[in-house]
């Protein structure tokens, strides 16, 4: 086999290795987020390359999402499809959102997005980790969130002001998966529907 054939074989093997199927890590995790004006149901699963799920609001609008994961629990972007059930006859709205380097996406109180943020904080390490975020959706904006470890089974997410009284308090398991949460100041809650079974 000559050098050119060897390079071709190596290229083909590398391409096959890169095109291996995604490995499912977990599936069908279900949550309910309750705020003063809305209830949102969420289900999602995780592979070794992405987090994919759906959010369904009280009126029936739904958002399907795919968070494209990268090395060190970073995110390269998010694919979003809005199904506007409250506006019958409207077409689906799709968007492919790229992330600025080192920035993680957040979509409301979506557990899938929040868990990716917690995974990144664990990868960085430390009891208090500040991470640049992008609120994705109709009004995209850049901000920062700080993840503060509050014992072995709890974290608090606070905004740039650092005010824990209005922060999101999350119960987590040993792997950093969210079990539930609350914002005491607004009486908003995140409830695991899997824990109820």
DRENKE-883358 format. One record per residue: residue in one letter; x, y, z of N, C-alpha, C in turn; residue number from 0. Coordinates in steps of 0.1 Angstrom, whole numbers, always signed. Each point is the difference from the previous one (the first is absolute). Example, Ala and Ser with C-alpha at 12.3 -4.5 7.8 and 13.67 -1.06 7.14 Angstrom:
REM DRENKE-883358
@aa:A&nu:+132&nv:-57&nw:+78&cau:-9&cav:+12&caw:+0&cu:+9&cv:+12&cw:+0&i:0 $
@aa:S&nu:-4&nv:+11&nw:-7&cau:+9&cav:+11&caw:+0&cu:-8&cv:+11&cw:+8&i:1 $
REM end
This chain:
REM DRENKE-883358
@aa:X&nu:+9&nv:-12&nw:+0&cau:-9&cav:+12&caw:+0&cu:+9&cv:+12&cw:+0&i:0 $
@aa:X&nu:-2&nv:+9&nw:-9&cau:+8&cav:+12&caw:-1&cu:-5&cv:+11&cw:+9&i:1 $
@aa:X&nu:+8&nv:+11&nw:+2&cau:-3&cav:+11&caw:+9&cu:-13&cv:+6&cw:-2&i:2 $
@aa:X&nu:-3&nv:+2&nw:-13&cau:-13&cav:+7&caw:-4&cu:-12&cv:-9&cw:+5&i:3 $
@aa:X&nu:+1&nv:-13&nw:-3&cau:-11&cav:-9&caw:+4&cu:-1&cv:+0&cw:+16&i:4 $
@aa:X&nu:+11&nv:+0&nw:+7&cau:+0&cav:+0&caw:+14&cu:-7&cv:+13&cw:+6&i:5 $
@aa:X&nu:+3&nv:+11&nw:-7&cau:-7&cav:+13&caw:+4&cu:-15&cv:-1&cw:-2&i:6 $
@aa:X&nu:-4&nv:-6&nw:-11&cau:-14&cav:-1&caw:-3&cu:-7&cv:-9&cw:+10&i:7 $
@aa:X&nu:+6&nv:-12&nw:+3&cau:-6&cav:-9&caw:+10&cu:-1&cv:+7&cw:+13&i:8 $
@aa:X&nu:+10&nv:+7&nw:+4&cau:+0&cav:+7&caw:+13&cu:-11&cv:+10&cw:+0&i:9 $
@aa:X&nu:-2&nv:+8&nw:-11&cau:-10&cav:+10&caw:+0&cu:-14&cv:-6&cw:+1&i:10 $
@aa:X&nu:-2&nv:-12&nw:-7&cau:-13&cav:-6&caw:+1&cu:-3&cv:-5&cw:+14&i:11 $
@aa:X&nu:+10&nv:-6&nw:+6&cau:-2&cav:-5&caw:+14&cu:-2&cv:+11&cw:+10&i:12 $
@aa:X&nu:+6&nv:+11&nw:-2&cau:-2&cav:+12&caw:+8&cu:-14&cv:+5&cw:-2&i:13 $
@aa:X&nu:-5&nv:+1&nw:-12&cau:-14&cav:+4&caw:-3&cu:-10&cv:-9&cw:+6&i:14 $
@aa:X&nu:+2&nv:-13&nw:-1&cau:-9&cav:-10&caw:+6&cu:+0&cv:+2&cw:+15&i:15 $
@aa:X&nu:+11&nv:+2&nw:+7&cau:+1&cav:+2&caw:+14&cu:-8&cv:+13&cw:+4&i:16 $
@aa:X&nu:+1&nv:+10&nw:-8&cau:-7&cav:+13&caw:+3&cu:-15&cv:-1&cw:-2&i:17 $
@aa:X&nu:-4&nv:-9&nw:-9&cau:-14&cav:-1&caw:-3&cu:-7&cv:-11&cw:+8&i:18 $
@aa:X&nu:+6&nv:-5&nw:+11&cau:-6&cav:-10&caw:+8&cu:-13&cv:+5&cw:+6&i:19 $
@aa:X&nu:-10&nv:-8&nw:+3&cau:-13&cav:+4&caw:+5&cu:+2&cv:+6&cw:+14&i:20 $
@aa:X&nu:-10&nv:+10&nw:+3&cau:+0&cav:+6&caw:+13&cu:-3&cv:-11&cw:+10&i:21 $
@aa:X&nu:+6&nv:+1&nw:+12&cau:-2&cav:-10&caw:+11&cu:-10&cv:+7&cw:+9&i:22 $
@aa:X&nu:-12&nv:-7&nw:+3&cau:-10&cav:+5&caw:+9&cu:+5&cv:-2&cw:+14&i:23 $
@aa:X&nu:+0&nv:+11&nw:+8&cau:+4&cav:+0&caw:+14&cu:-12&cv:-1&cw:+9&i:24 $
@aa:X&nu:-10&nv:+8&nw:-3&cau:-13&cav:-1&caw:+8&cu:-11&cv:+5&cw:-9&i:25 $
@aa:X&nu:-12&nv:-3&nw:+4&cau:-12&cav:+4&caw:-9&cu:-12&cv:+2&cw:+9&i:26 $
@aa:X&nu:-9&nv:+7&nw:-6&cau:-14&cav:+2&caw:+6&cu:+0&cv:+5&cw:+14&i:27 $
@aa:X&nu:+9&nv:+10&nw:+3&cau:-1&cav:+7&caw:+13&cu:-11&cv:+10&cw:-1&i:28 $
@aa:X&nu:-8&nv:+1&nw:+10&cau:-12&cav:+9&caw:-1&cu:-1&cv:+9&cw:+12&i:29 $
@aa:X&nu:-3&nv:+13&nw:-3&cau:-1&cav:+10&caw:+10&cu:-12&cv:+10&cw:-2&i:30 $
@aa:X&nu:-4&nv:+7&nw:+10&cau:-11&cav:+10&caw:-1&cu:+6&cv:+12&cw:+7&i:31 $
@aa:X&nu:-1&nv:+12&nw:-7&cau:+5&cav:+12&caw:+6&cu:-13&cv:+9&cw:+2&i:32 $
@aa:X&nu:-2&nv:+5&nw:+12&cau:-12&cav:+8&caw:+3&cu:+4&cv:+14&cw:+4&i:33 $
@aa:X&nu:-5&nv:+10&nw:-7&cau:+2&cav:+14&caw:+4&cu:-13&cv:+6&cw:+3&i:34 $
@aa:X&nu:+0&nv:+13&nw:+4&cau:-13&cav:+6&caw:+3&cu:-10&cv:+1&cw:-12&i:35 $
@aa:X&nu:+5&nv:-1&nw:-12&cau:-9&cav:+2&caw:-12&cu:+1&cv:-11&cw:-10&i:36 $
@aa:X&nu:+7&nv:-11&nw:+3&cau:+1&cav:-11&caw:-10&cu:+5&cv:-13&cw:+6&i:37 $
@aa:X&nu:-4&nv:-11&nw:-6&cau:+6&cav:-13&caw:+3&cu:+6&cv:-6&cw:-12&i:38 $
@aa:X&nu:+12&nv:-5&nw:+0&cau:+7&cav:-5&caw:-11&cu:+4&cv:-15&cw:+3&i:39 $
@aa:X&nu:-4&nv:-9&nw:-9&cau:+5&cav:-14&caw:+1&cu:+12&cv:-1&cw:-9&i:40 $
@aa:X&nu:+9&nv:-9&nw:+4&cau:+13&cav:-2&caw:-7&cu:+4&cv:-14&cw:+0&i:41 $
@aa:X&nu:+4&nv:-6&nw:-11&cau:+6&cav:-13&caw:+0&cu:+13&cv:+1&cw:-9&i:42 $
@aa:X&nu:+10&nv:-7&nw:+4&cau:+12&cav:+0&caw:-8&cu:+9&cv:-12&cw:+3&i:43 $
@aa:X&nu:+9&nv:-2&nw:-9&cau:+10&cav:-11&caw:+1&cu:+14&cv:+5&cw:-4&i:44 $
@aa:X&nu:+10&nv:-8&nw:+4&cau:+14&cav:+4&caw:-3&cu:+7&cv:-11&cw:-7&i:45 $
@aa:X&nu:+8&nv:+4&nw:-10&cau:+9&cav:-9&caw:-7&cu:+14&cv:+5&cw:+3&i:46 $
@aa:X&nu:+10&nv:-7&nw:-6&cau:+14&cav:+5&caw:+2&cu:+3&cv:+12&cw:-8&i:47 $
@aa:X&nu:-10&nv:+5&nw:-8&cau:+2&cav:+11&caw:-9&cu:-10&cv:+12&cw:+2&i:48 $
@aa:X&nu:-11&nv:-3&nw:+6&cau:-11&cav:+10&caw:+0&cu:-10&cv:-3&cw:+11&i:49 $
@aa:X&nu:-8&nv:+10&nw:+3&cau:-11&cav:-1&caw:+9&cu:-12&cv:+4&cw:-8&i:50 $
@aa:X&nu:-10&nv:-9&nw:-1&cau:-11&cav:+3&caw:-9&cu:-13&cv:-1&cw:+8&i:51 $
@aa:X&nu:-9&nv:+9&nw:-2&cau:-13&cav:-1&caw:+8&cu:-10&cv:+10&cw:-5&i:52 $
@aa:X&nu:-11&nv:+1&nw:+8&cau:-11&cav:+8&caw:-4&cu:-6&cv:+7&cw:+13&i:53 $
@aa:X&nu:-4&nv:+13&nw:-2&cau:-6&cav:+8&caw:+10&cu:-15&cv:+3&cw:-5&i:54 $
@aa:X&nu:-10&nv:-3&nw:+9&cau:-13&cav:+3&caw:-4&cu:-6&cv:+9&cw:+10&i:55 $
@aa:X&nu:-5&nv:+12&nw:-4&cau:-5&cav:+10&caw:+9&cu:-15&cv:-3&cw:+3&i:56 $
@aa:X&nu:-6&nv:+6&nw:+10&cau:-14&cav:-2&caw:+4&cu:-9&cv:+2&cw:-12&i:57 $
@aa:X&nu:+1&nv:+10&nw:-8&cau:-9&cav:+2&caw:-12&cu:+2&cv:-10&cw:-11&i:58 $
@aa:X&nu:+11&nv:-8&nw:+1&cau:+2&cav:-10&caw:-11&cu:+11&cv:+2&cw:-9&i:59 $
@aa:X&nu:+6&nv:+13&nw:+0&cau:+11&cav:+2&caw:-9&cu:+12&cv:-9&cw:+4&i:60 $
@aa:X&nu:+8&nv:-5&nw:-9&cau:+11&cav:-8&caw:+4&cu:+12&cv:+4&cw:-8&i:61 $
@aa:X&nu:+12&nv:-3&nw:+7&cau:+13&cav:+3&caw:-6&cu:+8&cv:-13&cw:+1&i:62 $
@aa:X&nu:+4&nv:-4&nw:-12&cau:+9&cav:-12&caw:-1&cu:+14&cv:+6&cw:-1&i:63 $
@aa:X&nu:+9&nv:-6&nw:+8&cau:+14&cav:+5&caw:+0&cu:+10&cv:-11&cw:-1&i:64 $
@aa:X&nu:+12&nv:+3&nw:-5&cau:+11&cav:-9&caw:+0&cu:+12&cv:+9&cw:+3&i:65 $
@aa:X&nu:+6&nv:-3&nw:+12&cau:+12&cav:+7&caw:+5&cu:+12&cv:-8&cw:-5&i:66 $
@aa:X&nu:+8&nv:+6&nw:-9&cau:+11&cav:-7&caw:-6&cu:+12&cv:+1&cw:+10&i:67 $
@aa:X&nu:+3&nv:-11&nw:+6&cau:+11&cav:+0&caw:+11&cu:+14&cv:-2&cw:-7&i:68 $
@aa:X&nu:+10&nv:+5&nw:+8&cau:+13&cav:+0&caw:-5&cu:+9&cv:-5&cw:+12&i:69 $
@aa:X&nu:+13&nv:+0&nw:-3&cau:+10&cav:-4&caw:+10&cu:-1&cv:+9&cw:+12&i:70 $
@aa:X&nu:+3&nv:-6&nw:+12&cau:+0&cav:+7&caw:+13&cu:-14&cv:+6&cw:+4&i:71 $
@aa:X&nu:-10&nv:-7&nw:-5&cau:-14&cav:+5&caw:+3&cu:-3&cv:+14&cw:-5&i:72 $
@aa:X&nu:+7&nv:+4&nw:-11&cau:-4&cav:+12&caw:-6&cu:-11&cv:-3&cw:-10&i:73 $
@aa:X&nu:-5&nv:+11&nw:-7&cau:-11&cav:-2&caw:-10&cu:+4&cv:+8&cw:-12&i:74 $
@aa:X&nu:-2&nv:-6&nw:-12&cau:+3&cav:+7&caw:-12&cu:-12&cv:+8&cw:-5&i:75 $
@aa:X&nu:-12&nv:-5&nw:+3&cau:-12&cav:+7&caw:-4&cu:-12&cv:-8&cw:+4&i:76 $
@aa:X&nu:-12&nv:+6&nw:-4&cau:-13&cav:-5&caw:+3&cu:-9&cv:+0&cw:-12&i:77 $
@aa:X&nu:-6&nv:-11&nw:-3&cau:-10&cav:+0&caw:-11&cu:-14&cv:+1&cw:+7&i:78 $
@aa:X&nu:-9&nv:+9&nw:-5&cau:-12&cav:+2&caw:+7&cu:-11&cv:+0&cw:-11&i:79 $
@aa:X&nu:-12&nv:-7&nw:+3&cau:-11&cav:+1&caw:-8&cu:-12&cv:+3&cw:+9&i:80 $
@aa:X&nu:-7&nv:+11&nw:-4&cau:-12&cav:+5&caw:+8&cu:-12&cv:-5&cw:-7&i:81 $
@aa:X&nu:-9&nv:-7&nw:+7&cau:-13&cav:-5&caw:-5&cu:-11&cv:+9&cw:+6&i:82 $
@aa:X&nu:-5&nv:+11&nw:-7&cau:-9&cav:+9&caw:+7&cu:-14&cv:-5&cw:+0&i:83 $
@aa:X&nu:-4&nv:-8&nw:+9&cau:-13&cav:-6&caw:+1&cu:-11&cv:+11&cw:+2&i:84 $
@aa:X&nu:+4&nv:+11&nw:+7&cau:-10&cav:+11&caw:+2&cu:-3&cv:+8&cw:-12&i:85 $
@aa:X&nu:+8&nv:-1&nw:-10&cau:-2&cav:+7&caw:-13&cu:-2&cv:-10&cw:-11&i:86 $
@aa:X&nu:-11&nv:-6&nw:+0&cau:-2&cav:-11&caw:-11&cu:+2&cv:+6&cw:-14&i:87 $
@aa:X&nu:+6&nv:-8&nw:-8&cau:+2&cav:+4&caw:-14&cu:+14&cv:+7&cw:-2&i:88 $
@aa:X&nu:+6&nv:+4&nw:+11&cau:+14&cav:+5&caw:-1&cu:+10&cv:-11&cw:-3&i:89 $
@aa:X&nu:+10&nv:+3&nw:-8&cau:+10&cav:-11&caw:-3&cu:+9&cv:-2&cw:+12&i:90 $
@aa:X&nu:+7&nv:-11&nw:+0&cau:+10&cav:-2&caw:+11&cu:+11&cv:+10&cw:-2&i:91 $
@aa:X&nu:+6&nv:+5&nw:+11&cau:+11&cav:+9&caw:+0&cu:+12&cv:-8&cw:+4&i:92 $
@aa:X&nu:+11&nv:+0&nw:-8&cau:+12&cav:-7&caw:+4&cu:+12&cv:+10&cw:+0&i:93 $
@aa:X&nu:+9&nv:-4&nw:+9&cau:+12&cav:+9&caw:+1&cu:+12&cv:-9&cw:+4&i:94 $
@aa:X&nu:+11&nv:+3&nw:-6&cau:+13&cav:-7&caw:+4&cu:+8&cv:+11&cw:+6&i:95 $
@aa:X&nu:+2&nv:+0&nw:+13&cau:+7&cav:+10&caw:+8&cu:+14&cv:-4&cw:+3&i:96 $
@aa:X&nu:+10&nv:+7&nw:-4&cau:+14&cav:-3&caw:+4&cu:+3&cv:+7&cw:+13&i:97 $
@aa:X&nu:+9&nv:-6&nw:+7&cau:+4&cav:+5&caw:+13&cu:+14&cv:+7&cw:-1&i:98 $
@aa:X&nu:+1&nv:+12&nw:+6&cau:+13&cav:+6&caw:+1&cu:+9&cv:-9&cw:+8&i:99 $
@aa:X&nu:+13&nv:+0&nw:-3&cau:+9&cav:-9&caw:+7&cu:-1&cv:+1&cw:+15&i:100 $
@aa:X&nu:-1&nv:-12&nw:+6&cau:-1&cav:-1&caw:+15&cu:-13&cv:+4&cw:+6&i:101 $
@aa:X&nu:-10&nv:+4&nw:-8&cau:-13&cav:+4&caw:+5&cu:-10&cv:-12&cw:-1&i:102 $
@aa:X&nu:-9&nv:-1&nw:+10&cau:-9&cav:-11&caw:+0&cu:-14&cv:+6&cw:-2&i:103 $
@aa:X&nu:-9&nv:-8&nw:-6&cau:-14&cav:+5&caw:-2&cu:-9&cv:-2&cw:+12&i:104 $
@aa:X&nu:-9&nv:+8&nw:+2&cau:-10&cav:-1&caw:+10&cu:-14&cv:+3&cw:-6&i:105 $
@aa:X&nu:-10&nv:-8&nw:+3&cau:-13&cav:+3&caw:-5&cu:-10&cv:-1&cw:+11&i:106 $
@aa:X&nu:-3&nv:+12&nw:+6&cau:-10&cav:+0&caw:+11&cu:+5&cv:-9&cw:+12&i:107 $
@aa:X&nu:-9&nv:-8&nw:+5&cau:+4&cav:-9&caw:+11&cu:+1&cv:-14&cw:-5&i:108 $
@aa:X&nu:+4&nv:-2&nw:-13&cau:+2&cav:-13&caw:-6&cu:+11&cv:-8&cw:+8&i:109 $
@aa:X&nu:-4&nv:-11&nw:+5&cau:+9&cav:-9&caw:+8&cu:+12&cv:-4&cw:-9&i:110 $
@aa:X&nu:-3&nv:-4&nw:-13&cau:+10&cav:-5&caw:-9&cu:+11&cv:+11&cw:-1&i:111 $
@aa:X&nu:-4&nv:+12&nw:-2&cau:+10&cav:+11&caw:-2&cu:+7&cv:+2&cw:+13&i:112 $
@aa:X&nu:-7&nv:+1&nw:+11&cau:+6&cav:+2&caw:+13&cu:+10&cv:-11&cw:+4&i:113 $
@aa:X&nu:-3&nv:-12&nw:-3&cau:+9&cav:-11&caw:+3&cu:+13&cv:+1&cw:-8&i:114 $
@aa:X&nu:-1&nv:+4&nw:-13&cau:+12&cav:+2&caw:-8&cu:+9&cv:+11&cw:+7&i:115 $
@aa:X&nu:-6&nv:+10&nw:+5&cau:+7&cav:+10&caw:+7&cu:+7&cv:-6&cw:+13&i:116 $
@aa:X&nu:-7&nv:-8&nw:+7&cau:+6&cav:-6&caw:+12&cu:+11&cv:-10&cw:-4&i:117 $
@aa:X&nu:-1&nv:-7&nw:-11&cau:+10&cav:-9&caw:-5&cu:+13&cv:+8&cw:-3&i:118 $
@aa:X&nu:-2&nv:+12&nw:-7&cau:+12&cav:+8&caw:-3&cu:+6&cv:+6&cw:+13&i:119 $
@aa:X&nu:-8&nv:+4&nw:+10&cau:+6&cav:+4&caw:+12&cu:+8&cv:-11&cw:+7&i:120 $
@aa:X&nu:-4&nv:-12&nw:-1&cau:+7&cav:-11&caw:+6&cu:+13&cv:-2&cw:-7&i:121 $
@aa:X&nu:+0&nv:+1&nw:-14&cau:+12&cav:-2&caw:-8&cu:+10&cv:+11&cw:+3&i:122 $
@aa:X&nu:-5&nv:+12&nw:+3&cau:+10&cav:+11&caw:+4&cu:+5&cv:-2&cw:+14&i:123 $
@aa:X&nu:-9&nv:-4&nw:+9&cau:+4&cav:-3&caw:+14&cu:+0&cv:+12&cw:+9&i:124 $
@aa:X&nu:-3&nv:-2&nw:+13&cau:+0&cav:+10&caw:+9&cu:-14&cv:+2&cw:+7&i:125 $
@aa:X&nu:-1&nv:+6&nw:+11&cau:-12&cav:+2&caw:+8&cu:-9&cv:+11&cw:-6&i:126 $
@aa:X&nu:+6&nv:+9&nw:-8&cau:-7&cav:+11&caw:-6&cu:+6&cv:+3&cw:-14&i:127 $
@aa:X&nu:-9&nv:-3&nw:-10&cau:+5&cav:+1&caw:-14&cu:-9&cv:+9&cw:-7&i:128 $
@aa:X&nu:+6&nv:+11&nw:-6&cau:-8&cav:+9&caw:-9&cu:+1&cv:-4&cw:-14&i:129 $
@aa:X&nu:-11&nv:-1&nw:-7&cau:+0&cav:-5&caw:-14&cu:-8&cv:+10&cw:-9&i:130 $
@aa:X&nu:+6&nv:+4&nw:-11&cau:-8&cav:+8&caw:-9&cu:-11&cv:-8&cw:-6&i:131 $
@aa:X&nu:-12&nv:+7&nw:-1&cau:-12&cav:-7&caw:-6&cu:-6&cv:+8&cw:-11&i:132 $
@aa:X&nu:-8&nv:-7&nw:-8&cau:-9&cav:+7&caw:-10&cu:-14&cv:-5&cw:+2&i:133 $
@aa:X&nu:-9&nv:+10&nw:+4&cau:-14&cav:-4&caw:+0&cu:-4&cv:-1&cw:-14&i:134 $
@aa:X&nu:-5&nv:-12&nw:-4&cau:-4&cav:-3&caw:-14&cu:-15&cv:+1&cw:-1&i:135 $
@aa:X&nu:-5&nv:+4&nw:-11&cau:-14&cav:+2&caw:-2&cu:-2&cv:+13&cw:-8&i:136 $
@aa:X&nu:-12&nv:+5&nw:+1&cau:-4&cav:+12&caw:-8&cu:+9&cv:+12&cw:+4&i:137 $
@aa:X&nu:+3&nv:+1&nw:+12&cau:+8&cav:+12&caw:+5&cu:+14&cv:-5&cw:+5&i:138 $
@aa:X&nu:+8&nv:-5&nw:-9&cau:+13&cav:-5&caw:+4&cu:+9&cv:+11&cw:+7&i:139 $
@aa:X&nu:+6&nv:-3&nw:+10&cau:+9&cav:+9&caw:+7&cu:+11&cv:-7&cw:+7&i:140 $
@aa:X&nu:+11&nv:+7&nw:+2&cau:+12&cav:-5&caw:+7&cu:+0&cv:+4&cw:+15&i:141 $
@aa:X&nu:+5&nv:-9&nw:+9&cau:+0&cav:+3&caw:+14&cu:+10&cv:-9&cw:+6&i:142 $
@aa:X&nu:+1&nv:+0&nw:+13&cau:+8&cav:-10&caw:+8&cu:-9&cv:-6&cw:+11&i:143 $
@aa:X&nu:+3&nv:-13&nw:+3&cau:-6&cav:-6&caw:+12&cu:+11&cv:-6&cw:+8&i:144 $
@aa:X&nu:-1&nv:+1&nw:+13&cau:+10&cav:-7&caw:+9&cu:-7&cv:-12&cw:+7&i:145 $
@aa:X&nu:+7&nv:-11&nw:-1&cau:-4&cav:-12&caw:+6&cu:+7&cv:-1&cw:+13&i:146 $
@aa:X&nu:-7&nv:+0&nw:+11&cau:+5&cav:-1&caw:+14&cu:-3&cv:-13&cw:+6&i:147 $
@aa:X&nu:+10&nv:-8&nw:+4&cau:-2&cav:-13&caw:+6&cu:-5&cv:+3&cw:+14&i:148 $
@aa:X&nu:-11&nv:-7&nw:+4&cau:-7&cav:+2&caw:+13&cu:-1&cv:-13&cw:+7&i:149 $
@aa:X&nu:+11&nv:-7&nw:+3&cau:+0&cav:-13&caw:+5&cu:+1&cv:-10&cw:-11&i:150 $
@aa:X&nu:+0&nv:-13&nw:+4&cau:+1&cav:-11&caw:-10&cu:-12&cv:-2&cw:-9&i:151 $
@aa:X&nu:-12&nv:+5&nw:+4&cau:-12&cav:-3&caw:-8&cu:-8&cv:+12&cw:-4&i:152 $
@aa:X&nu:+7&nv:+12&nw:+0&cau:-7&cav:+12&caw:-3&cu:+9&cv:+10&cw:-7&i:153 $
@aa:X&nu:-5&nv:+8&nw:-9&cau:+7&cav:+11&caw:-6&cu:-10&cv:+12&cw:-1&i:154 $
@aa:X&nu:+6&nv:+12&nw:-1&cau:-8&cav:+12&caw:-2&cu:+5&cv:+7&cw:-13&i:155 $
@aa:X&nu:-9&nv:+4&nw:-9&cau:+4&cav:+8&caw:-12&cu:-4&cv:+14&cw:+3&i:156 $
@aa:X&nu:+10&nv:+9&nw:-1&cau:-3&cav:+14&caw:+2&cu:+5&cv:+8&cw:-12&i:157 $
@aa:X&nu:-7&nv:+12&nw:-2&cau:+4&cav:+8&caw:-11&cu:+12&cv:+9&cw:+3&i:158 $
@aa:X&nu:+2&nv:+10&nw:-8&cau:+12&cav:+9&caw:+2&cu:+0&cv:+7&cw:+13&i:159 $
@aa:X&nu:-12&nv:+2&nw:+6&cau:-1&cav:+8&caw:+12&cu:+4&cv:-9&cw:+12&i:160 $
@aa:X&nu:+1&nv:-13&nw:-1&cau:+4&cav:-9&caw:+10&cu:-10&cv:-2&cw:+11&i:161 $
@aa:X&nu:-13&nv:+4&nw:-2&cau:-10&cav:+0&caw:+11&cu:-6&cv:-14&cw:+1&i:162 $
@aa:X&nu:+4&nv:-8&nw:+10&cau:-5&cav:-14&caw:+2&cu:-15&cv:+0&cw:+3&i:163 $
@aa:X&nu:-5&nv:+11&nw:+6&cau:-15&cav:+0&caw:+4&cu:-9&cv:-1&cw:-13&i:164 $
@aa:X&nu:+5&nv:+4&nw:-11&cau:-8&cav:-1&caw:-12&cu:+6&cv:-10&cw:-10&i:165 $
@aa:X&nu:+10&nv:-8&nw:+5&cau:+6&cav:-10&caw:-8&cu:-8&cv:-13&cw:-1&i:166 $
@aa:X&nu:+4&nv:-8&nw:-10&cau:-7&cav:-13&caw:-2&cu:+7&cv:-11&cw:+8&i:167 $
@aa:X&nu:-7&nv:-5&nw:+10&cau:+6&cav:-10&caw:+9&cu:-4&cv:-14&cw:-6&i:168 $
@aa:X&nu:+10&nv:-8&nw:-2&cau:-2&cav:-13&caw:-7&cu:+5&cv:-12&cw:+9&i:169 $
@aa:X&nu:-8&nv:-10&nw:+1&cau:+4&cav:-13&caw:+6&cu:+6&cv:-8&cw:-11&i:170 $
@aa:X&nu:+12&nv:-6&nw:+3&cau:+7&cav:-8&caw:-10&cu:+4&cv:-14&cw:+6&i:171 $
@aa:X&nu:+2&nv:-9&nw:-9&cau:+5&cav:-13&caw:+5&cu:+16&cv:+0&cw:-1&i:172 $
@aa:X&nu:+6&nv:-11&nw:+3&cau:+14&cav:-2&caw:+0&cu:+7&cv:+3&cw:-13&i:173 $
@aa:X&nu:-8&nv:-2&nw:-11&cau:+5&cav:+2&caw:-14&cu:-3&cv:+14&cw:-5&i:174 $
@aa:X&nu:-6&nv:+8&nw:+8&cau:-3&cav:+14&caw:-4&cu:-13&cv:+1&cw:-7&i:175 $
@aa:X&nu:-8&nv:-10&nw:-1&cau:-13&cav:+1&caw:-6&cu:-10&cv:+7&cw:+9&i:176 $
@aa:X&nu:-9&nv:+8&nw:-6&cau:-9&cav:+8&caw:+8&cu:-12&cv:-9&cw:+4&i:177 $
@aa:X&nu:-3&nv:+1&nw:+13&cau:-11&cav:-8&caw:+6&cu:-13&cv:+9&cw:+2&i:178 $
@aa:X&nu:+2&nv:+13&nw:+1&cau:-10&cav:+9&caw:+2&cu:+6&cv:+14&cw:+3&i:179 $
@aa:X&nu:-9&nv:+10&nw:+2&cau:+6&cav:+13&caw:+3&cu:-11&cv:+10&cw:+3&i:180 $
@aa:X&nu:+4&nv:+12&nw:+4&cau:-9&cav:+11&caw:+3&cu:+7&cv:+13&cw:+0&i:181 $
@aa:X&nu:-8&nv:+11&nw:-3&cau:+5&cav:+14&caw:+3&cu:-10&cv:+5&cw:+11&i:182 $
@aa:X&nu:+5&nv:-1&nw:+12&cau:-9&cav:+4&caw:+11&cu:-6&cv:+13&cw:-1&i:183 $
@aa:X&nu:+7&nv:+10&nw:-5&cau:-6&cav:+14&caw:-1&cu:-12&cv:+1&cw:-9&i:184 $
@aa:X&nu:-1&nv:-9&nw:-10&cau:-11&cav:+1&caw:-9&cu:-10&cv:-12&cw:+1&i:185 $
@aa:X&nu:+4&nv:-9&nw:+9&cau:-8&cav:-13&caw:+2&cu:-1&cv:-8&cw:-13&i:186 $
@aa:X&nu:+11&nv:+1&nw:-9&cau:+1&cav:-8&caw:-11&cu:+6&cv:-14&cw:+4&i:187 $
@aa:X&nu:-4&nv:-10&nw:-7&cau:+5&cav:-14&caw:+4&cu:+3&cv:-8&cw:-13&i:188 $
@aa:X&nu:+10&nv:-9&nw:+2&cau:+3&cav:-10&caw:-10&cu:-2&cv:-14&cw:+7&i:189 $
@aa:X&nu:-9&nv:-8&nw:-6&cau:-4&cav:-12&caw:+6&cu:+4&cv:-12&cw:-9&i:190 $
@aa:X&nu:+6&nv:-10&nw:+5&cau:+3&cav:-12&caw:-8&cu:-12&cv:-9&cw:+0&i:191 $
@aa:X&nu:-5&nv:-3&nw:-12&cau:-12&cav:-8&caw:-2&cu:+4&cv:-15&cw:+2&i:192 $
@aa:X&nu:+13&nv:-3&nw:-2&cau:+5&cav:-14&caw:+1&cu:+0&cv:-3&cw:+15&i:193 $
@aa:X&nu:+3&nv:+9&nw:+9&cau:+1&cav:-2&caw:+14&cu:-14&cv:-4&cw:+6&i:194 $
@aa:X&nu:-10&nv:+5&nw:-6&cau:-14&cav:-3&caw:+5&cu:-4&cv:-14&cw:-2&i:195 $
@aa:X&nu:+7&nv:-8&nw:-9&cau:-5&cav:-13&caw:-3&cu:+6&cv:-10&cw:+10&i:196 $
REM end
